[in-house]
Amino acid sequence: MPPSSTPPTADALTVPLALQEDLLRSATQARRGHAHRWGIGCLLLLGVLLAQFGYYQQPTWLADVSLGSPQASETSLVLVGITIYTHPSAPQALIVMGSLENRGSKTVPLPSLTLSFSNQRGQELARRTFAKHDYLAQNQSVKTHIGATEIIDITFELIDPGPDAIGYQMRITGH
């Protein structure tokens, strides 16, 4: 028979039944293999996403009071009613008064307090850190901790940073 230029028809091709079953079985297994690979790939990508999320959320989680870390307890300390005014009897001196409040449920060490003064452009002109013995009244100077829901009055004097100092910031900086 001479070669024909027309392709064979489906009727002309007969595939034995055993071969058809093998072809179908191998095609199904190939599809299952691809599905497993896709599933494993998706799980790996989900794991990477969760790891990235955890890495970037770590500071937030560590600062959460419910985790019970020592640093978390410090976030319950709040400075309240800070007032700075000219000293009534000493020239070029200021008096700082206010309260340190523990809004948490645990006793925590008394922190250091940092007071900084800035000019009109926001540039820092002066900064000083005060230890607990600097801001506690003399009758409280032996105190080392602040109890849960306790309020402690703070008062200290310092040299006036000058007329350019128009703003201030007082922060709790540690213990």
Secondary structure as a PSIPRED ss2 file (coil, helix, strand):
# PSIPRED VFORMAT (PSIPRED V4.0)

   1 M C   1.000  0.000  0.000
   2 P C   1.000  0.000  0.000
   3 P C   1.000  0.000  0.000
   4 S C   1.000  0.000  0.000
   5 S C   1.000  0.000  0.000
   6 T C   1.000  0.000  0.000
   7 P C   1.000  0.000  0.000
   8 P C   1.000  0.000  0.000
   9 T C   1.000  0.000  0.000
  10 A C   1.000  0.000  0.000
  11 D C   1.000  0.000  0.000
  12 A C   1.000  0.000  0.000
  13 L C   1.000  0.000  0.000
  14 T C   1.000  0.000  0.000
  15 V C   1.000  0.000  0.000
  16 P C   1.000  0.000  0.000
  17 L H   0.000  1.000  0.000
  18 A H   0.000  1.000  0.000
  19 L H   0.000  1.000  0.000
  20 Q H   0.000  1.000  0.000
  21 E H   0.000  1.000  0.000
  22 D H   0.000  1.000  0.000
  23 L H   0.000  1.000  0.000
  24 L H   0.000  1.000  0.000
  25 R H   0.000  1.000  0.000
  26 S H   0.000  1.000  0.000
  27 A H   0.000  1.000  0.000
  28 T H   0.000  1.000  0.000
  29 Q H   0.000  1.000  0.000
  30 A H   0.000  1.000  0.000
  31 R H   0.000  1.000  0.000
  32 R H   0.000  1.000  0.000
  33 G H   0.000  1.000  0.000
  34 H H   0.000  1.000  0.000
  35 A H   0.000  1.000  0.000
  36 H H   0.000  1.000  0.000
  37 R H   0.000  1.000  0.000
  38 W H   0.000  1.000  0.000
  39 G H   0.000  1.000  0.000
  40 I H   0.000  1.000  0.000
  41 G H   0.000  1.000  0.000
  42 C H   0.000  1.000  0.000
  43 L H   0.000  1.000  0.000
  44 L H   0.000  1.000  0.000
  45 L H   0.000  1.000  0.000
  46 L H   0.000  1.000  0.000
  47 G H   0.000  1.000  0.000
  48 V H   0.000  1.000  0.000
  49 L H   0.000  1.000  0.000
  50 L H   0.000  1.000  0.000
  51 A H   0.000  1.000  0.000
  52 Q H   0.000  1.000  0.000
  53 F H   0.000  1.000  0.000
  54 G H   0.000  1.000  0.000
  55 Y H   0.000  1.000  0.000
  56 Y H   0.000  1.000  0.000
  57 Q H   0.000  1.000  0.000
  58 Q H   0.000  1.000  0.000
  59 P H   0.000  1.000  0.000
  60 T H   0.000  1.000  0.000
  61 W H   0.000  1.000  0.000
  62 L H   0.000  1.000  0.000
  63 A C   1.000  0.000  0.000
  64 D C   1.000  0.000  0.000
  65 V H   0.000  1.000  0.000
  66 S H   0.000  1.000  0.000
  67 L H   0.000  1.000  0.000
  68 G C   1.000  0.000  0.000
  69 S C   1.000  0.000  0.000
  70 P H   0.000  1.000  0.000
  71 Q H   0.000  1.000  0.000
  72 A H   0.000  1.000  0.000
  73 S H   0.000  1.000  0.000
  74 E H   0.000  1.000  0.000
  75 T C   1.000  0.000  0.000
  76 S C   1.000  0.000  0.000
  77 L E   0.000  0.000  1.000
  78 V E   0.000  0.000  1.000
  79 L E   0.000  0.000  1.000
  80 V E   0.000  0.000  1.000
  81 G E   0.000  0.000  1.000
  82 I E   0.000  0.000  1.000
  83 T E   0.000  0.000  1.000
  84 I E   0.000  0.000  1.000
  85 Y E   0.000  0.000  1.000
  86 T E   0.000  0.000  1.000
  87 H C   1.000  0.000  0.000
  88 P C   1.000  0.000  0.000
  89 S C   1.000  0.000  0.000
  90 A C   1.000  0.000  0.000
  91 P C   1.000  0.000  0.000
  92 Q C   1.000  0.000  0.000
  93 A E   0.000  0.000  1.000
  94 L E   0.000  0.000  1.000
  95 I E   0.000  0.000  1.000
  96 V E   0.000  0.000  1.000
  97 M E   0.000  0.000  1.000
  98 G E   0.000  0.000  1.000
  99 S E   0.000  0.000  1.000
 100 L E   0.000  0.000  1.000
 101 E E   0.000  0.000  1.000
 102 N E   0.000  0.000  1.000
 103 R C   1.000  0.000  0.000
 104 G C   1.000  0.000  0.000
 105 S C   1.000  0.000  0.000
 106 K C   1.000  0.000  0.000
 107 T C   1.000  0.000  0.000
 108 V E   0.000  0.000  1.000
 109 P E   0.000  0.000  1.000
 110 L C   1.000  0.000  0.000
 111 P C   1.000  0.000  0.000
 112 S E   0.000  0.000  1.000
 113 L E   0.000  0.000  1.000
 114 T E   0.000  0.000  1.000
 115 L E   0.000  0.000  1.000
 116 S E   0.000  0.000  1.000
 117 F E   0.000  0.000  1.000
 118 S E   0.000  0.000  1.000
 119 N C   1.000  0.000  0.000
 120 Q C   1.000  0.000  0.000
 121 R C   1.000  0.000  0.000
 122 G C   1.000  0.000  0.000
 123 Q C   1.000  0.000  0.000
 124 E E   0.000  0.000  1.000
 125 L E   0.000  0.000  1.000
 126 A E   0.000  0.000  1.000
 127 R E   0.000  0.000  1.000
 128 R E   0.000  0.000  1.000
 129 T E   0.000  0.000  1.000
 130 F E   0.000  0.000  1.000
 131 A C   1.000  0.000  0.000
 132 K H   0.000  1.000  0.000
 133 H H   0.000  1.000  0.000
 134 D H   0.000  1.000  0.000
 135 Y H   0.000  1.000  0.000
 136 L C   1.000  0.000  0.000
 137 A C   1.000  0.000  0.000
 138 Q H   0.000  1.000  0.000
 139 N H   0.000  1.000  0.000
 140 Q H   0.000  1.000  0.000
 141 S C   1.000  0.000  0.000
 142 V C   1.000  0.000  0.000
 143 K C   1.000  0.000  0.000
 144 T C   1.000  0.000  0.000
 145 H E   0.000  0.000  1.000
 146 I E   0.000  0.000  1.000
 147 G C   1.000  0.000  0.000
 148 A C   1.000  0.000  0.000
 149 T C   1.000  0.000  0.000
 150 E C   1.000  0.000  0.000
 151 I E   0.000  0.000  1.000
 152 I E   0.000  0.000  1.000
 153 D E   0.000  0.000  1.000
 154 I E   0.000  0.000  1.000
 155 T E   0.000  0.000  1.000
 156 F E   0.000  0.000  1.000
 157 E E   0.000  0.000  1.000
 158 L E   0.000  0.000  1.000
 159 I E   0.000  0.000  1.000
 160 D C   1.000  0.000  0.000
 161 P C   1.000  0.000  0.000
 162 G C   1.000  0.000  0.000
 163 P C   1.000  0.000  0.000
 164 D C   1.000  0.000  0.000
 165 A C   1.000  0.000  0.000
 166 I C   1.000  0.000  0.000
 167 G E   0.000  0.000  1.000
 168 Y E   0.000  0.000  1.000
 169 Q E   0.000  0.000  1.000
 170 M E   0.000  0.000  1.000
 171 R E   0.000  0.000  1.000
 172 I E   0.000  0.000  1.000
 173 T E   0.000  0.000  1.000
 174 G E   0.000  0.000  1.000
 175 H C   1.000  0.000  0.000
